Amino acid sequence: MKTDILALVGNKDFVVVANVPYYITTAIIGHLLEQERRPKRIVMTMQYEVAERICATKPGDMTILSNSVQYFGKPEIVSKLNPAVFWPRPNINSAILSIDTYEKPIVDVPDD
């Protein structure tokens, strides 16, 4: 969260692939999407229910998280992961989520 991403990548396009502690998933996604220059794609392992919420498209199912992610990019669940693929084994299902970011946010607003 404290890393200056642009200092790492310079003017190059970049992709973020991460397996982070699930309790900071939302904060990291927000941090990456709110950068002056966003990654072209974000691929993260996260709790399956969080990935489902991010990808929600029906009114009533959408949350602030799904709206904010979908404002900046198109999320897609790439794969559902069984707890057995991890050690130690968690008590939850996980998912690999990919977010292809838009060059410009999907809606033009004066102040993000």
SULNOR-V911683 format. One record per backbone hydrogen bond with DSSP energy under -0.5 kcal/mol. CO is the residue of the C=O (numbers start at 0). NH is the residue of the N-H. E is the energy in kcal/mol with one decimal. If there is no record, write none. Layout:
# SULNOR-V911683
CO/NH/E ; CO/NH/E
This chain:
# SULNOR-V911683
2/4/-1.2 ; 3/7/-1.2 ; 4/7/-0.5 ; 4/8/-2.1 ; 5/9/-2.2 ; 8/11/-1.7 ; 13/39/-3.1 ; 13/40/-0.7 ; 14/16/-0.5 ; 15/42/-3.0 ; 17/44/-1.7 ; 20/23/-2.0 ; 21/24/-1.3 ; 23/27/-2.5 ; 24/28/-2.5 ; 25/29/-2.5 ; 26/30/-2.4 ; 27/31/-2.6 ; 28/32/-2.6 ; 29/33/-1.8 ; 31/34/-0.9 ; 35/37/-0.5 ; 39/100/-1.7 ; 40/15/-2.5 ; 41/98/-2.8 ; 42/17/-2.7 ; 43/96/-3.0 ; 44/19/-0.6 ; 45/94/-2.8 ; 46/49/-0.6 ; 46/50/-1.9 ; 47/51/-2.4 ; 48/52/-2.0 ; 49/53/-2.4 ; 50/54/-1.9 ; 51/55/-0.7 ; 52/55/-0.8 ; 57/60/-2.2 ; 57/61/-1.3 ; 62/66/-2.6 ; 63/67/-2.6 ; 64/68/-2.5 ; 65/69/-2.5 ; 66/70/-1.2 ; 67/71/-1.0 ; 68/71/-0.7 ; 68/72/-1.8 ; 70/105/-2.3 ; 71/101/-2.9 ; 72/74/-0.7 ; 73/99/-2.2 ; 75/77/-0.7 ; 75/97/-2.9 ; 78/95/-2.6 ; 80/93/-2.3 ; 81/84/-2.1 ; 82/85/-1.8 ; 92/47/-2.3 ; 93/80/-3.5 ; 94/45/-2.5 ; 94/96/-0.6 ; 95/77/-2.9 ; 95/78/-1.2 ; 96/43/-2.5 ; 97/75/-2.2 ; 97/99/-0.5 ; 98/41/-2.0 ; 98/100/-0.7 ; 99/73/-2.9 ; 106/108/-0.7
